[in-house]
C-alpha cells in the first residue's frame, strides 16, 4: 500500500512538472508572436551607435582664419611637437594687425573660424547702412556688451558695433575716449576681414566701409 501511494505521488509531481513546462512553452509562443521574446532561430537585433560628427576642419598653409579675440590671421606654418609621449600638431597663425603670432593646436579648432564669404561681406555692408541703435543704459554696461561682441568672432556682431558707434564725424569732442577706442578696434577688425575676402587694397576697403557708414563727407572735407 505504501509503495502504491509513493508511486501515485511521484506520478502527480511528474504530471505537474509536465503541465508547468507546457504552460511555459505556450507562454513563450505567445510572447514570440507578439515579438516580446526572440525565438530560438531569431537573433536579437543589435543597433549600431553612430559616432558623433567631429568638428575638425582642415586648414591649409596660407589660409586666412579668424581667431575671435585677435581677428584675422594667416596660417604661416603647420608644425609638430612632442610633449611627454604625445605628438601634437598645431598651426602658427600671424595676426599682422597686432604683430602677434598665435600657436593653436589642431584639436582645438573650435577657437578658429574660416573668413567670411562674399555674401556675408555684402550682408555686413547692408548692416553698416542701417541706423545705429541708441540705448539708454549706462555706458559702462554698453561698453562691456560692445567688447563682448567684438571678441565673439561673429562678423555680423562686429558690423553692428561699428554701425552703433559710428558718429559720422572725426571730431574728438563728439566721442568719449573709450567710445572712440572701441569704434576703432571694431572698425579695424572688420576692415581686415574685408581686405582678406575682397582681396583689394586697404584704401579701397576703407572707401567701401566709409560710404556705407556715411563717412565719405568727412574724408572729402579733410581732403
CNS distance restraints for C-alpha pairs under 8 A (distance, minus, plus):
assign (resid   1 and name CA) (resid   5 and name CA) 6.36 0.50 0.50
assign (resid   2 and name CA) (resid   6 and name CA) 6.23 0.50 0.50
assign (resid   3 and name CA) (resid   7 and name CA) 6.09 0.50 0.50
assign (resid   4 and name CA) (resid   8 and name CA) 6.15 0.50 0.50
assign (resid   5 and name CA) (resid   9 and name CA) 6.27 0.50 0.50
assign (resid   6 and name CA) (resid  10 and name CA) 6.21 0.50 0.50
assign (resid   7 and name CA) (resid  11 and name CA) 6.16 0.50 0.50
assign (resid   8 and name CA) (resid  12 and name CA) 6.18 0.50 0.50
assign (resid   9 and name CA) (resid  13 and name CA) 6.27 0.50 0.50
assign (resid  10 and name CA) (resid  14 and name CA) 6.18 0.50 0.50
assign (resid  11 and name CA) (resid  15 and name CA) 6.04 0.50 0.50
assign (resid  12 and name CA) (resid  16 and name CA) 6.09 0.50 0.50
assign (resid  13 and name CA) (resid  17 and name CA) 6.20 0.50 0.50
assign (resid  14 and name CA) (resid  18 and name CA) 6.26 0.50 0.50
assign (resid  15 and name CA) (resid  19 and name CA) 6.23 0.50 0.50
assign (resid  16 and name CA) (resid  20 and name CA) 6.17 0.50 0.50
assign (resid  17 and name CA) (resid  21 and name CA) 6.15 0.50 0.50
assign (resid  18 and name CA) (resid  22 and name CA) 6.10 0.50 0.50
assign (resid  19 and name CA) (resid  23 and name CA) 6.10 0.50 0.50
assign (resid  20 and name CA) (resid  24 and name CA) 6.13 0.50 0.50
assign (resid  21 and name CA) (resid  25 and name CA) 6.13 0.50 0.50
assign (resid  22 and name CA) (resid  26 and name CA) 6.13 0.50 0.50
assign (resid  23 and name CA) (resid  27 and name CA) 6.05 0.50 0.50
assign (resid  24 and name CA) (resid  28 and name CA) 6.13 0.50 0.50
assign (resid  25 and name CA) (resid  29 and name CA) 6.23 0.50 0.50
assign (resid  26 and name CA) (resid  30 and name CA) 6.31 0.50 0.50
assign (resid  27 and name CA) (resid  31 and name CA) 6.23 0.50 0.50
assign (resid  28 and name CA) (resid  32 and name CA) 6.01 0.50 0.50
assign (resid  28 and name CA) (resid  37 and name CA) 7.24 0.50 0.50
assign (resid  29 and name CA) (resid  33 and name CA) 6.25 0.50 0.50
assign (resid  30 and name CA) (resid  34 and name CA) 6.43 0.50 0.50
assign (resid  31 and name CA) (resid  35 and name CA) 6.14 0.50 0.50
assign (resid  31 and name CA) (resid  36 and name CA) 5.17 0.50 0.50
assign (resid  31 and name CA) (resid  37 and name CA) 5.62 0.50 0.50
assign (resid  32 and name CA) (resid  36 and name CA) 5.87 0.50 0.50
assign (resid  32 and name CA) (resid  37 and name CA) 5.11 0.50 0.50
assign (resid  32 and name CA) (resid  38 and name CA) 6.10 0.50 0.50
assign (resid  32 and name CA) (resid  39 and name CA) 6.09 0.50 0.50
assign (resid  38 and name CA) (resid  42 and name CA) 5.82 0.50 0.50
assign (resid  38 and name CA) (resid  43 and name CA) 6.73 0.50 0.50
assign (resid  38 and name CA) (resid  44 and name CA) 6.34 0.50 0.50
assign (resid  39 and name CA) (resid  43 and name CA) 7.58 0.50 0.50
assign (resid  55 and name CA) (resid 109 and name CA) 7.77 0.50 0.50
assign (resid  55 and name CA) (resid 110 and name CA) 7.21 0.50 0.50
assign (resid  56 and name CA) (resid 107 and name CA) 7.22 0.50 0.50
assign (resid  56 and name CA) (resid 109 and name CA) 6.61 0.50 0.50
assign (resid  56 and name CA) (resid 110 and name CA) 7.98 0.50 0.50
assign (resid  57 and name CA) (resid 109 and name CA) 7.19 0.50 0.50
assign (resid  59 and name CA) (resid  63 and name CA) 6.52 0.50 0.50
assign (resid  60 and name CA) (resid  75 and name CA) 7.35 0.50 0.50
assign (resid  61 and name CA) (resid  75 and name CA) 5.45 0.50 0.50
assign (resid  61 and name CA) (resid  76 and name CA) 6.10 0.50 0.50
assign (resid  61 and name CA) (resid  77 and name CA) 6.02 0.50 0.50
assign (resid  61 and name CA) (resid  78 and name CA) 6.98 0.50 0.50
assign (resid  62 and name CA) (resid  74 and name CA) 5.76 0.50 0.50
assign (resid  62 and name CA) (resid  75 and name CA) 4.93 0.50 0.50
assign (resid  62 and name CA) (resid  76 and name CA) 5.78 0.50 0.50
assign (resid  62 and name CA) (resid  77 and name CA) 7.86 0.50 0.50
assign (resid  63 and name CA) (resid  74 and name CA) 5.73 0.50 0.50
assign (resid  63 and name CA) (resid  75 and name CA) 5.54 0.50 0.50
assign (resid  64 and name CA) (resid  72 and name CA) 6.74 0.50 0.50
assign (resid  64 and name CA) (resid  73 and name CA) 5.68 0.50 0.50
assign (resid  64 and name CA) (resid  74 and name CA) 4.51 0.50 0.50
assign (resid  64 and name CA) (resid  75 and name CA) 6.45 0.50 0.50
assign (resid  64 and name CA) (resid 114 and name CA) 6.90 0.50 0.50
assign (resid  64 and name CA) (resid 115 and name CA) 6.29 0.50 0.50
assign (resid  64 and name CA) (resid 196 and name CA) 7.14 0.50 0.50
assign (resid  65 and name CA) (resid  72 and name CA) 5.78 0.50 0.50
assign (resid  65 and name CA) (resid  73 and name CA) 5.49 0.50 0.50
assign (resid  65 and name CA) (resid  74 and name CA) 6.24 0.50 0.50
assign (resid  65 and name CA) (resid  75 and name CA) 7.47 0.50 0.50
assign (resid  65 and name CA) (resid 112 and name CA) 6.50 0.50 0.50
assign (resid  65 and name CA) (resid 113 and name CA) 5.79 0.50 0.50
assign (resid  65 and name CA) (resid 114 and name CA) 4.77 0.50 0.50
assign (resid  65 and name CA) (resid 115 and name CA) 5.38 0.50 0.50
assign (resid  66 and name CA) (resid  70 and name CA) 7.68 0.50 0.50
assign (resid  66 and name CA) (resid  71 and name CA) 5.21 0.50 0.50
assign (resid  66 and name CA) (resid  72 and name CA) 4.48 0.50 0.50
assign (resid  66 and name CA) (resid  73 and name CA) 6.06 0.50 0.50
assign (resid  66 and name CA) (resid 112 and name CA) 5.66 0.50 0.50
assign (resid  66 and name CA) (resid 113 and name CA) 5.26 0.50 0.50
assign (resid  66 and name CA) (resid 114 and name CA) 6.14 0.50 0.50
assign (resid  66 and name CA) (resid 115 and name CA) 6.05 0.50 0.50
assign (resid  66 and name CA) (resid 153 and name CA) 6.91 0.50 0.50
assign (resid  67 and name CA) (resid  71 and name CA) 5.20 0.50 0.50
assign (resid  67 and name CA) (resid  72 and name CA) 6.42 0.50 0.50
assign (resid  67 and name CA) (resid  73 and name CA) 7.16 0.50 0.50
assign (resid  67 and name CA) (resid 111 and name CA) 6.36 0.50 0.50
assign (resid  67 and name CA) (resid 112 and name CA) 5.09 0.50 0.50
assign (resid  67 and name CA) (resid 113 and name CA) 6.89 0.50 0.50
assign (resid  67 and name CA) (resid 153 and name CA) 6.73 0.50 0.50
assign (resid  68 and name CA) (resid 111 and name CA) 7.17 0.50 0.50
assign (resid  68 and name CA) (resid 112 and name CA) 7.18 0.50 0.50
assign (resid  68 and name CA) (resid 150 and name CA) 7.90 0.50 0.50
assign (resid  68 and name CA) (resid 151 and name CA) 5.16 0.50 0.50
assign (resid  68 and name CA) (resid 152 and name CA) 5.46 0.50 0.50
assign (resid  68 and name CA) (resid 153 and name CA) 3.84 0.50 0.50
assign (resid  68 and name CA) (resid 154 and name CA) 7.66 0.50 0.50
assign (resid  69 and name CA) (resid 150 and name CA) 7.82 0.50 0.50
assign (resid  69 and name CA) (resid 151 and name CA) 4.70 0.50 0.50
assign (resid  69 and name CA) (resid 152 and name CA) 7.17 0.50 0.50
assign (resid  69 and name CA) (resid 153 and name CA) 7.00 0.50 0.50
assign (resid  70 and name CA) (resid  95 and name CA) 7.21 0.50 0.50
assign (resid  70 and name CA) (resid  98 and name CA) 7.63 0.50 0.50
assign (resid  70 and name CA) (resid 151 and name CA) 7.47 0.50 0.50
assign (resid  71 and name CA) (resid  95 and name CA) 7.28 0.50 0.50
assign (resid  71 and name CA) (resid 153 and name CA) 7.12 0.50 0.50
assign (resid  71 and name CA) (resid 189 and name CA) 5.89 0.50 0.50
assign (resid  71 and name CA) (resid 192 and name CA) 7.99 0.50 0.50
assign (resid  71 and name CA) (resid 193 and name CA) 7.93 0.50 0.50
assign (resid  72 and name CA) (resid  95 and name CA) 6.19 0.50 0.50
assign (resid  72 and name CA) (resid 115 and name CA) 7.63 0.50 0.50
assign (resid  72 and name CA) (resid 189 and name CA) 7.29 0.50 0.50
assign (resid  72 and name CA) (resid 192 and name CA) 6.51 0.50 0.50
assign (resid  72 and name CA) (resid 193 and name CA) 6.10 0.50 0.50
assign (resid  73 and name CA) (resid  93 and name CA) 5.70 0.50 0.50
assign (resid  73 and name CA) (resid  94 and name CA) 5.15 0.50 0.50
assign (resid  73 and name CA) (resid  95 and name CA) 4.21 0.50 0.50
assign (resid  73 and name CA) (resid  96 and name CA) 6.75 0.50 0.50
assign (resid  74 and name CA) (resid  93 and name CA) 5.27 0.50 0.50
assign (resid  74 and name CA) (resid  94 and name CA) 5.21 0.50 0.50
assign (resid  74 and name CA) (resid  95 and name CA) 6.60 0.50 0.50
assign (resid  75 and name CA) (resid  91 and name CA) 6.48 0.50 0.50
assign (resid  75 and name CA) (resid  92 and name CA) 5.75 0.50 0.50
assign (resid  75 and name CA) (resid  93 and name CA) 4.43 0.50 0.50
assign (resid  75 and name CA) (resid  94 and name CA) 6.42 0.50 0.50
assign (resid  76 and name CA) (resid  91 and name CA) 7.71 0.50 0.50
assign (resid  76 and name CA) (resid  92 and name CA) 5.69 0.50 0.50
assign (resid  76 and name CA) (resid  93 and name CA) 5.80 0.50 0.50
assign (resid  76 and name CA) (resid  94 and name CA) 6.55 0.50 0.50
assign (resid  77 and name CA) (resid  91 and name CA) 6.06 0.50 0.50
assign (resid  77 and name CA) (resid  92 and name CA) 5.24 0.50 0.50
assign (resid  77 and name CA) (resid  93 and name CA) 7.45 0.50 0.50
assign (resid  78 and name CA) (resid  89 and name CA) 7.10 0.50 0.50
assign (resid  78 and name CA) (resid  90 and name CA) 5.84 0.50 0.50
assign (resid  78 and name CA) (resid  91 and name CA) 4.72 0.50 0.50
assign (resid  78 and name CA) (resid  92 and name CA) 6.26 0.50 0.50
assign (resid  79 and name CA) (resid  89 and name CA) 5.72 0.50 0.50
assign (resid  79 and name CA) (resid  90 and name CA) 5.55 0.50 0.50
assign (resid  79 and name CA) (resid  91 and name CA) 6.43 0.50 0.50
assign (resid  79 and name CA) (resid  92 and name CA) 7.49 0.50 0.50
assign (resid  80 and name CA) (resid  87 and name CA) 6.89 0.50 0.50
assign (resid  80 and name CA) (resid  88 and name CA) 5.61 0.50 0.50
assign (resid  80 and name CA) (resid  89 and name CA) 4.47 0.50 0.50
assign (resid  80 and name CA) (resid  90 and name CA) 6.40 0.50 0.50
assign (resid  81 and name CA) (resid  87 and name CA) 5.84 0.50 0.50
assign (resid  81 and name CA) (resid  88 and name CA) 5.29 0.50 0.50
assign (resid  81 and name CA) (resid  89 and name CA) 6.50 0.50 0.50
assign (resid  82 and name CA) (resid  86 and name CA) 5.56 0.50 0.50
assign (resid  82 and name CA) (resid  87 and name CA) 4.48 0.50 0.50
assign (resid  82 and name CA) (resid  88 and name CA) 6.02 0.50 0.50
assign (resid  83 and name CA) (resid  87 and name CA) 6.48 0.50 0.50
assign (resid  83 and name CA) (resid  88 and name CA) 7.21 0.50 0.50
assign (resid  88 and name CA) (resid 105 and name CA) 7.03 0.50 0.50
assign (resid  88 and name CA) (resid 106 and name CA) 7.93 0.50 0.50
assign (resid  89 and name CA) (resid 105 and name CA) 5.90 0.50 0.50
assign (resid  89 and name CA) (resid 106 and name CA) 5.78 0.50 0.50
assign (resid  90 and name CA) (resid 103 and name CA) 6.48 0.50 0.50
assign (resid  90 and name CA) (resid 104 and name CA) 5.35 0.50 0.50
assign (resid  90 and name CA) (resid 105 and name CA) 3.94 0.50 0.50
assign (resid  90 and name CA) (resid 106 and name CA) 4.95 0.50 0.50
assign (resid  91 and name CA) (resid 102 and name CA) 7.85 0.50 0.50
assign (resid  91 and name CA) (resid 103 and name CA) 5.74 0.50 0.50
assign (resid  91 and name CA) (resid 104 and name CA) 5.20 0.50 0.50
assign (resid  91 and name CA) (resid 105 and name CA) 6.24 0.50 0.50
assign (resid  91 and name CA) (resid 106 and name CA) 6.64 0.50 0.50
assign (resid  92 and name CA) (resid 101 and name CA) 6.59 0.50 0.50
assign (resid  92 and name CA) (resid 102 and name CA) 5.73 0.50 0.50
assign (resid  92 and name CA) (resid 103 and name CA) 4.91 0.50 0.50
assign (resid  92 and name CA) (resid 104 and name CA) 6.69 0.50 0.50
assign (resid  93 and name CA) (resid 101 and name CA) 5.44 0.50 0.50
assign (resid  93 and name CA) (resid 102 and name CA) 4.97 0.50 0.50
assign (resid  93 and name CA) (resid 103 and name CA) 6.45 0.50 0.50
assign (resid  93 and name CA) (resid 104 and name CA) 7.64 0.50 0.50
assign (resid  94 and name CA) (resid  99 and name CA) 7.29 0.50 0.50
assign (resid  94 and name CA) (resid 100 and name CA) 5.91 0.50 0.50
assign (resid  94 and name CA) (resid 101 and name CA) 4.48 0.50 0.50
assign (resid  94 and name CA) (resid 102 and name CA) 6.40 0.50 0.50
assign (resid  95 and name CA) (resid  99 and name CA) 5.82 0.50 0.50
assign (resid  95 and name CA) (resid 100 and name CA) 5.15 0.50 0.50
assign (resid  95 and name CA) (resid 101 and name CA) 6.11 0.50 0.50
assign (resid  95 and name CA) (resid 102 and name CA) 7.59 0.50 0.50
assign (resid  96 and name CA) (resid 100 and name CA) 6.55 0.50 0.50
assign (resid  97 and name CA) (resid 192 and name CA) 7.97 0.50 0.50
assign (resid 104 and name CA) (resid 108 and name CA) 6.83 0.50 0.50
assign (resid 104 and name CA) (resid 109 and name CA) 7.54 0.50 0.50
assign (resid 105 and name CA) (resid 109 and name CA) 7.19 0.50 0.50
assign (resid 109 and name CA) (resid 113 and name CA) 7.86 0.50 0.50
assign (resid 113 and name CA) (resid 153 and name CA) 7.98 0.50 0.50
assign (resid 115 and name CA) (resid 193 and name CA) 6.89 0.50 0.50
assign (resid 115 and name CA) (resid 196 and name CA) 7.68 0.50 0.50
assign (resid 115 and name CA) (resid 197 and name CA) 7.01 0.50 0.50
assign (resid 116 and name CA) (resid 120 and name CA) 5.82 0.50 0.50
assign (resid 116 and name CA) (resid 121 and name CA) 6.64 0.50 0.50
assign (resid 116 and name CA) (resid 155 and name CA) 7.55 0.50 0.50
assign (resid 116 and name CA) (resid 193 and name CA) 7.42 0.50 0.50
assign (resid 116 and name CA) (resid 197 and name CA) 6.76 0.50 0.50
assign (resid 117 and name CA) (resid 121 and name CA) 6.37 0.50 0.50
assign (resid 117 and name CA) (resid 197 and name CA) 6.89 0.50 0.50
assign (resid 118 and name CA) (resid 122 and name CA) 6.24 0.50 0.50
assign (resid 118 and name CA) (resid 197 and name CA) 6.90 0.50 0.50
assign (resid 118 and name CA) (resid 198 and name CA) 7.44 0.50 0.50
assign (resid 119 and name CA) (resid 123 and name CA) 6.23 0.50 0.50
assign (resid 120 and name CA) (resid 124 and name CA) 6.25 0.50 0.50
assign (resid 121 and name CA) (resid 125 and name CA) 6.35 0.50 0.50
assign (resid 121 and name CA) (resid 194 and name CA) 6.88 0.50 0.50
assign (resid 121 and name CA) (resid 197 and name CA) 7.98 0.50 0.50
assign (resid 122 and name CA) (resid 126 and name CA) 6.42 0.50 0.50
assign (resid 123 and name CA) (resid 127 and name CA) 6.33 0.50 0.50
assign (resid 123 and name CA) (resid 156 and name CA) 7.90 0.50 0.50
assign (resid 124 and name CA) (resid 128 and name CA) 6.25 0.50 0.50
assign (resid 124 and name CA) (resid 155 and name CA) 7.52 0.50 0.50
assign (resid 124 and name CA) (resid 156 and name CA) 6.09 0.50 0.50
assign (resid 124 and name CA) (resid 159 and name CA) 5.82 0.50 0.50
assign (resid 125 and name CA) (resid 129 and name CA) 6.46 0.50 0.50
assign (resid 125 and name CA) (resid 209 and name CA) 7.07 0.50 0.50
assign (resid 125 and name CA) (resid 212 and name CA) 6.22 0.50 0.50
assign (resid 126 and name CA) (resid 130 and name CA) 6.77 0.50 0.50
assign (resid 126 and name CA) (resid 212 and name CA) 7.51 0.50 0.50
assign (resid 127 and name CA) (resid 156 and name CA) 7.77 0.50 0.50
assign (resid 127 and name CA) (resid 159 and name CA) 6.51 0.50 0.50
assign (resid 127 and name CA) (resid 160 and name CA) 6.63 0.50 0.50
assign (resid 127 and name CA) (resid 163 and name CA) 7.23 0.50 0.50
assign (resid 128 and name CA) (resid 159 and name CA) 6.35 0.50 0.50
assign (resid 128 and name CA) (resid 160 and name CA) 7.06 0.50 0.50
assign (resid 128 and name CA) (resid 162 and name CA) 7.27 0.50 0.50
assign (resid 128 and name CA) (resid 163 and name CA) 5.09 0.50 0.50
assign (resid 128 and name CA) (resid 209 and name CA) 7.62 0.50 0.50
assign (resid 128 and name CA) (resid 212 and name CA) 5.63 0.50 0.50
assign (resid 128 and name CA) (resid 213 and name CA) 5.53 0.50 0.50
assign (resid 129 and name CA) (resid 163 and name CA) 7.66 0.50 0.50
assign (resid 129 and name CA) (resid 212 and name CA) 4.96 0.50 0.50
assign (resid 129 and name CA) (resid 213 and name CA) 5.66 0.50 0.50
assign (resid 129 and name CA) (resid 214 and name CA) 7.71 0.50 0.50
assign (resid 130 and name CA) (resid 163 and name CA) 7.47 0.50 0.50
assign (resid 131 and name CA) (resid 163 and name CA) 7.44 0.50 0.50
assign (resid 131 and name CA) (resid 164 and name CA) 7.73 0.50 0.50
assign (resid 132 and name CA) (resid 163 and name CA) 5.63 0.50 0.50
assign (resid 132 and name CA) (resid 164 and name CA) 4.28 0.50 0.50
assign (resid 132 and name CA) (resid 165 and name CA) 7.43 0.50 0.50
assign (resid 132 and name CA) (resid 166 and name CA) 7.65 0.50 0.50
assign (resid 133 and name CA) (resid 164 and name CA) 5.75 0.50 0.50
assign (resid 134 and name CA) (resid 164 and name CA) 7.44 0.50 0.50
assign (resid 135 and name CA) (resid 142 and name CA) 7.97 0.50 0.50
assign (resid 137 and name CA) (resid 141 and name CA) 6.93 0.50 0.50
assign (resid 137 and name CA) (resid 142 and name CA) 6.76 0.50 0.50
assign (resid 138 and name CA) (resid 142 and name CA) 6.42 0.50 0.50
assign (resid 139 and name CA) (resid 143 and name CA) 5.82 0.50 0.50
assign (resid 140 and name CA) (resid 144 and name CA) 6.30 0.50 0.50
assign (resid 141 and name CA) (resid 145 and name CA) 6.39 0.50 0.50
assign (resid 142 and name CA) (resid 146 and name CA) 6.15 0.50 0.50
assign (resid 143 and name CA) (resid 147 and name CA) 6.11 0.50 0.50
assign (resid 143 and name CA) (resid 179 and name CA) 7.59 0.50 0.50
assign (resid 143 and name CA) (resid 182 and name CA) 7.83 0.50 0.50
assign (resid 144 and name CA) (resid 148 and name CA) 6.24 0.50 0.50
assign (resid 145 and name CA) (resid 149 and name CA) 6.30 0.50 0.50
assign (resid 146 and name CA) (resid 150 and name CA) 6.22 0.50 0.50
assign (resid 146 and name CA) (resid 161 and name CA) 6.12 0.50 0.50
assign (resid 146 and name CA) (resid 182 and name CA) 7.52 0.50 0.50
assign (resid 147 and name CA) (resid 151 and name CA) 6.29 0.50 0.50
assign (resid 147 and name CA) (resid 182 and name CA) 7.21 0.50 0.50
assign (resid 148 and name CA) (resid 152 and name CA) 5.96 0.50 0.50
assign (resid 149 and name CA) (resid 153 and name CA) 7.57 0.50 0.50
assign (resid 149 and name CA) (resid 154 and name CA) 7.41 0.50 0.50
assign (resid 149 and name CA) (resid 157 and name CA) 5.57 0.50 0.50
assign (resid 149 and name CA) (resid 158 and name CA) 6.16 0.50 0.50
assign (resid 149 and name CA) (resid 161 and name CA) 7.28 0.50 0.50
assign (resid 150 and name CA) (resid 154 and name CA) 7.77 0.50 0.50
assign (resid 150 and name CA) (resid 157 and name CA) 7.03 0.50 0.50
assign (resid 150 and name CA) (resid 158 and name CA) 5.31 0.50 0.50
assign (resid 150 and name CA) (resid 161 and name CA) 7.33 0.50 0.50
assign (resid 150 and name CA) (resid 186 and name CA) 6.06 0.50 0.50
assign (resid 152 and name CA) (resid 157 and name CA) 7.81 0.50 0.50
assign (resid 153 and name CA) (resid 158 and name CA) 7.70 0.50 0.50
assign (resid 154 and name CA) (resid 158 and name CA) 6.40 0.50 0.50
assign (resid 155 and name CA) (resid 159 and name CA) 6.26 0.50 0.50
assign (resid 155 and name CA) (resid 190 and name CA) 7.28 0.50 0.50
assign (resid 156 and name CA) (resid 160 and name CA) 6.27 0.50 0.50
assign (resid 157 and name CA) (resid 161 and name CA) 6.42 0.50 0.50
assign (resid 158 and name CA) (resid 162 and name CA) 6.48 0.50 0.50
assign (resid 158 and name CA) (resid 186 and name CA) 6.11 0.50 0.50
assign (resid 158 and name CA) (resid 190 and name CA) 6.62 0.50 0.50
assign (resid 159 and name CA) (resid 163 and name CA) 6.15 0.50 0.50
assign (resid 159 and name CA) (resid 186 and name CA) 7.69 0.50 0.50
assign (resid 159 and name CA) (resid 190 and name CA) 6.89 0.50 0.50
assign (resid 160 and name CA) (resid 164 and name CA) 5.98 0.50 0.50
assign (resid 161 and name CA) (resid 165 and name CA) 6.02 0.50 0.50
assign (resid 161 and name CA) (resid 183 and name CA) 7.20 0.50 0.50
assign (resid 161 and name CA) (resid 186 and name CA) 6.65 0.50 0.50
assign (resid 162 and name CA) (resid 166 and name CA) 5.92 0.50 0.50
assign (resid 162 and name CA) (resid 183 and name CA) 5.83 0.50 0.50
assign (resid 162 and name CA) (resid 186 and name CA) 5.84 0.50 0.50
assign (resid 162 and name CA) (resid 187 and name CA) 5.73 0.50 0.50
assign (resid 163 and name CA) (resid 213 and name CA) 6.92 0.50 0.50
assign (resid 165 and name CA) (resid 179 and name CA) 7.11 0.50 0.50
assign (resid 165 and name CA) (resid 180 and name CA) 7.86 0.50 0.50
assign (resid 165 and name CA) (resid 182 and name CA) 7.97 0.50 0.50
assign (resid 165 and name CA) (resid 183 and name CA) 5.70 0.50 0.50
assign (resid 166 and name CA) (resid 183 and name CA) 7.02 0.50 0.50
assign (resid 166 and name CA) (resid 213 and name CA) 7.24 0.50 0.50
assign (resid 167 and name CA) (resid 174 and name CA) 7.62 0.50 0.50
assign (resid 167 and name CA) (resid 175 and name CA) 7.71 0.50 0.50
assign (resid 168 and name CA) (resid 213 and name CA) 7.25 0.50 0.50
assign (resid 168 and name CA) (resid 214 and name CA) 6.37 0.50 0.50
assign (resid 168 and name CA) (resid 215 and name CA) 5.27 0.50 0.50
assign (resid 168 and name CA) (resid 218 and name CA) 7.41 0.50 0.50
assign (resid 169 and name CA) (resid 174 and name CA) 7.57 0.50 0.50
assign (resid 169 and name CA) (resid 215 and name CA) 7.11 0.50 0.50
assign (resid 169 and name CA) (resid 218 and name CA) 6.44 0.50 0.50
assign (resid 170 and name CA) (resid 218 and name CA) 7.10 0.50 0.50
assign (resid 171 and name CA) (resid 175 and name CA) 7.54 0.50 0.50
assign (resid 172 and name CA) (resid 176 and name CA) 7.46 0.50 0.50
assign (resid 175 and name CA) (resid 179 and name CA) 6.09 0.50 0.50
assign (resid 175 and name CA) (resid 180 and name CA) 6.00 0.50 0.50
assign (resid 176 and name CA) (resid 180 and name CA) 6.18 0.50 0.50
assign (resid 177 and name CA) (resid 181 and name CA) 6.19 0.50 0.50
assign (resid 178 and name CA) (resid 182 and name CA) 6.24 0.50 0.50
assign (resid 179 and name CA) (resid 183 and name CA) 6.22 0.50 0.50
assign (resid 180 and name CA) (resid 184 and name CA) 6.12 0.50 0.50
assign (resid 181 and name CA) (resid 185 and name CA) 6.14 0.50 0.50
assign (resid 182 and name CA) (resid 186 and name CA) 6.16 0.50 0.50
assign (resid 183 and name CA) (resid 187 and name CA) 5.89 0.50 0.50
assign (resid 184 and name CA) (resid 188 and name CA) 5.93 0.50 0.50
assign (resid 185 and name CA) (resid 189 and name CA) 6.19 0.50 0.50
assign (resid 186 and name CA) (resid 190 and name CA) 6.11 0.50 0.50
assign (resid 187 and name CA) (resid 191 and name CA) 5.97 0.50 0.50
assign (resid 188 and name CA) (resid 192 and name CA) 6.11 0.50 0.50
assign (resid 189 and name CA) (resid 193 and name CA) 6.63 0.50 0.50
assign (resid 190 and name CA) (resid 194 and name CA) 6.31 0.50 0.50
assign (resid 191 and name CA) (resid 195 and name CA) 6.23 0.50 0.50
assign (resid 191 and name CA) (resid 202 and name CA) 7.66 0.50 0.50
assign (resid 191 and name CA) (resid 205 and name CA) 6.61 0.50 0.50
assign (resid 191 and name CA) (resid 206 and name CA) 7.02 0.50 0.50
assign (resid 191 and name CA) (resid 209 and name CA) 7.75 0.50 0.50
assign (resid 192 and name CA) (resid 196 and name CA) 6.34 0.50 0.50
assign (resid 192 and name CA) (resid 202 and name CA) 7.96 0.50 0.50
assign (resid 193 and name CA) (resid 197 and name CA) 6.19 0.50 0.50
assign (resid 194 and name CA) (resid 198 and name CA) 5.80 0.50 0.50
assign (resid 194 and name CA) (resid 199 and name CA) 7.86 0.50 0.50
assign (resid 194 and name CA) (resid 205 and name CA) 6.61 0.50 0.50
assign (resid 195 and name CA) (resid 199 and name CA) 5.32 0.50 0.50
assign (resid 195 and name CA) (resid 200 and name CA) 5.75 0.50 0.50
assign (resid 195 and name CA) (resid 201 and name CA) 6.73 0.50 0.50
assign (resid 195 and name CA) (resid 202 and name CA) 6.35 0.50 0.50
assign (resid 195 and name CA) (resid 205 and name CA) 6.37 0.50 0.50
assign (resid 196 and name CA) (resid 200 and name CA) 7.89 0.50 0.50
assign (resid 200 and name CA) (resid 204 and name CA) 6.48 0.50 0.50
assign (resid 200 and name CA) (resid 205 and name CA) 6.88 0.50 0.50
assign (resid 201 and name CA) (resid 205 and name CA) 6.49 0.50 0.50
assign (resid 202 and name CA) (resid 206 and name CA) 6.11 0.50 0.50
assign (resid 203 and name CA) (resid 207 and name CA) 6.30 0.50 0.50
assign (resid 204 and name CA) (resid 208 and name CA) 6.29 0.50 0.50
assign (resid 205 and name CA) (resid 209 and name CA) 6.20 0.50 0.50
assign (resid 206 and name CA) (resid 210 and name CA) 5.90 0.50 0.50
assign (resid 207 and name CA) (resid 211 and name CA) 5.96 0.50 0.50
assign (resid 207 and name CA) (resid 216 and name CA) 7.42 0.50 0.50
assign (resid 208 and name CA) (resid 212 and name CA) 6.45 0.50 0.50
assign (resid 209 and name CA) (resid 213 and name CA) 6.22 0.50 0.50
assign (resid 210 and name CA) (resid 214 and name CA) 5.89 0.50 0.50
assign (resid 210 and name CA) (resid 215 and name CA) 4.72 0.50 0.50
assign (resid 210 and name CA) (resid 216 and name CA) 5.63 0.50 0.50
assign (resid 211 and name CA) (resid 215 and name CA) 5.95 0.50 0.50
assign (resid 211 and name CA) (resid 216 and name CA) 5.38 0.50 0.50
assign (resid 215 and name CA) (resid 219 and name CA) 6.89 0.50 0.50
assign (resid 216 and name CA) (resid 220 and name CA) 6.23 0.50 0.50
assign (resid 217 and name CA) (resid 221 and name CA) 6.15 0.50 0.50
assign (resid 218 and name CA) (resid 222 and name CA) 6.25 0.50 0.50
assign (resid 219 and name CA) (resid 223 and name CA) 6.21 0.50 0.50
